[in-house]
Amino acid sequence: SKRERGSGGAIAGLFGGGSSNNKSNRPYTIVFVGINGVGKSTSLAKIAYYLKSNGCSPLLAACDTFRSGAVEQLNVHAKCLDVPLYHKGYAKDPSA
């Protein structure tokens, strides 16, 4: 199928655009992976904003527990977007 550019068509198709047609109501997991300084946190905030704007309830999880300021950076995004942030602080195992 043809992908719509600039309209979020790929994401809307993946999540059903936040419509009430999603009968399963199962959570989705999206993982952002990349090297330092490529914009993972900013991209995460943009996706969370998109999902919230389309009727989903995103939850941010701080898993970069070794980089100084990582949890605070996500906390700023979470507060601006009014979405919850799960974190355990620094030097902890994020999967525990």
Protein Blocks (a to p, Z undefined) as FASTA:
>chain_A
ZZdehklmmmmmmnonopaklmnlpacdddddddehilmmmmmmmmmmmmmmnopacddd
dfblmbghklmmmmmmmmmnopacddebehiafkZZ
